[in-house]
Structures are given as structure tokens and as C-alpha cells.
Amino acid sequence: MAFWRRKKDEFVSLGLNQPSAAPAPGAEVTRAETGVQEPAPLADKPTPPPIESTPVAPSTPWQTSVLGLDLSIEQLQTREAALEQEFSARFRRAVAATRESLSDRIDSVFAAGKKIDAALLDELEEALIAADIGVPTTMHVLETVRRGISRKEIDDIEKLKDAIKTELLSILQASESQGVASETSVPDNIAPYVMMIVGVNGVGKTTTIGKLAQRIKAEGNDVLICAADTFRAAASDQLAIWAERTGVPLIQQKQGTDPAAVLFDSMKAAKARGSDVLIVDTAGRLHNKSNLMAELEKMKRVAGREVEGAPHETLLVVDAVTGQNGLEQARQFLRVAGVTGIVLTKLDGTAKGGIAVAIAKELGLPIRYAGIGEKVDDLVVFDPEQYVNSLFN
């Protein structure tokens, strides 16, 4: 399955979501003329544990191309089917807690032959809100259910679930009309494609950047990371570990350096290298700090001067476990940071995964990626239909 698709016509992406081989112990640090720090073992840093990944369908003994170019059409189709099934199973496991909570509550609404009345609808409302779908979204769904009941179209649990699924899917799909729903919206002759990552500390921002870099690189793109969070010393250290793990070059400067200056250097380096993608980390201080917002605005101006339309995406990382608090963070960033999409992390760690629908409904922003586990390939492109089906099936 393709993860990042701007080069979709240039290569076959099946099975490329695996991490690259780790650099050999004692690998020598190299430095390009642009000043880019190439990945190498970090001095005085503990050796990170190996990255696990989900295995894909085994290749044939004679396969020599990582792109799958030496496979027959039948073999490629078989591999894609296997990956599709694996993705579906992993996504279902990730939202299992939300599905069990939601489905159990809805099942109980119709238990013991209850008749459809105001009391039953109150129970249904409680079930949806408990999944963090949000009050406005819940009211919208209930209005649709009431219309179906009045027309005698909804008279059993399966029809009720179908009505809810239809409404949730329409909300998620409607959000894709705003922001940036796909990297293919930017012409592939514009390079580098700049992704600015924002969010408060603790939501999984650094991990998301590392996983994004790995996945995008694995599909044939040259990726560069910009460590522009110079406020927090640990931020650059954490990114350096991810750069070593994934084999992605990192641009960083000493703590306290103007983040816009780091971004400027990174943009110059990315253009000199011919990089396809530049992923920019930003400071994760509290979202109500005006100096942080001014900093983001300055960085956006610097990026726009160097590459047309940059940053092409500003992704807000939201922790699904925080639920409605995460939604409030998103509102604050949306006002000043020009957020174009959401990365929803830790979706596998909460029974309130309905926050995805609340974000789409209340913010009108597409959810671009979802974190569904700890492995490097447990960051996936968010699929609204797969998500909704996983909640109920």
C-alpha cells in the first residue's frame, strides 16, 4: 500500500513500508558540503533498541528489486491483497477498545426488546458522547436517527448502526474538502515538499516525525529533517536518535538558536541536495504562549520565500487519549498556525477514539495519519471508511 504518493507514477510501492537497515556499528559520520549532518551513531548516547515492523508477504527467492519491479502482475496483486488484509486487521485492533465500548452500549440500547422512545434515544446519546464523538456531532447523528425512526426506516439495531455509520463517514469525508487531504495536491515539480509539525509536548510529536520520515523515505523519496525546536534541548537529541534509526539526515543547531534560522539553513540544504521532502519540528510549548505563535508565523514566512507555497502542510499532532482536551488544543493552533491536517496518535490506547469524528466535524480538518501502535510502521494513512467500519464490524 502506498503511504506517500507524490511519486506514485515512478515506482511500485508495494511492501515498502518496512524500516531501512540500521547503520553498521561504528559507521563514520559524513558531512556534505551543505552542512547536512548525515546519520551516524551518537556519541555518549545509549544504543536505541531495534525497530520492529510488521512482516509483509514473503518474496520469491529470485526477487532482486525492493520496488517489486521483478514481480509478475499476479505476484504484485497477491502482495497488495495481503498488505490490505494486514492493514485492516491492525486498524481493527487499534480501535478495538472504542468499538467494544460503543457497540456494547448501542447493543444494550436495543436489548430486551426495548421500544424506540425518548428514553432509548437518551441512552444512545450517552453512548455516542462516551466515545468522545462530541456533543455537536452526537446531536447531528441523533437528528438523522429521529428522522429515520419517524419514517419507519429504523426499527432494529442493524439499521440503527447503518444510519450511524453513514453519518459518521459523511462527516469524515466532508472534512477532506478543506485543508490538505493529500500530498498529491501539490505538483511534484515543487521541491522540497515542506511538512511543518506542530503540537504541545507529550502528544508524540517527535515519534510522529521519525515515523513519517521512515515511511516516506521507504517509498523512494529523499527526506530531510529540520530540528527547529531549539527551545528544548531534549527535542534535538530525540530527533537525532530517530535520524540514526531511519537513516535520514538531520539539520540541527545549538539550543537557543532562532528556529527560523535553522529552517532557513534546512531549506537551503534540502534544495542543494535535491530532497523531495523536508519535515520540520517546531517548539511544543503551551499553545497559549504568544511568542510560540509569532515564532511559527516567522518560520512560515521563511519557508514561503524559499519554496513556492511552503509549508505545504502544517500537521497538528493530537493525542487521542486526551479526548476533548486535544480538541481544544487543536482549536488554539488552528487560529494562528494555519493547520491543514491532523495526526491522531495513540489511537490504540483509548476507548474514546470517536474524537476523530469530533475533530472532523468541529474543525473541518482532514485526519491525515493515525498512530495505531509502537512500531515504526504503526503510523498509517487515515482511511475514513476503514475507521468507521472498524468501529462497528
Protein Blocks (a to p, Z undefined) as FASTA:
>chain_A
ZZblklmmmpcfehplcccddddehiacdddfkopacddddehiacdddddddddddddf
klcbfnlpmpcfklmmmmmmmmmmmmmmmmmmmmmmmmmmmmmmmmmmmgghiacdfklm
mmmmmmmmmnonojklmmmmmmmmmmmmmnopaccfklmmmmmmmmmmmmmmmmmmgcjf
bfklpcfkbccdddddeddehilmmmmmmmmmmmmmmnopacddddfblkbmklmmmmmm
mmmmnopacddddehiafklmmmmmmmmmmmnopabdcddddfbdfklmklmmmmmmmmm
mmmmmpghiafbdcddddfklmmmmmmmmmmmmmmnopabdcdehklmccklmmmmmmmm
mnopacfbdcfbjbfklcccddfklmmmmmmZZ
